[in-house]
Amino acid sequence: MQIHQVIEQAILKPLIPHDPNKHSLKQWAMFVLRDKGFKVVYAQNADFAVEPKGGEKLYFKVGNSIDNLDRKYGWIIWDPTTRVTSVIPPE
């Protein structure tokens, strides 16, 4: 299973669901990934990065819309209408 698939599984089946009234999407995504054992680190040009063992950092941004995404980053998108979170890998 590729790392992006593992990250997507973690985001789609979190310990606690995202509640925008309690925490930001960025804070929630970082918590979920850390809870699943990922090393989440600072990223200068993205919201955060995931550092897999023996691999290159994967950079992620978070947002509420799939419009105009910079596809050099992975995205974690929260749809407030359906209340569903999705993961879009970089191209």
PyMOL commands that set and color helices and strands:
alter all, ss='L'
color gray80, all
select helices_A, chain A and resi 3-12+25-35
alter helices_A, ss='H'
color red, helices_A
select strands_A, chain A and resi 40-41+48-50+58-63+74-79+84-88
alter strands_A, ss='S'
color yellow, strands_A
deselect
rebuild
show_as cartoon
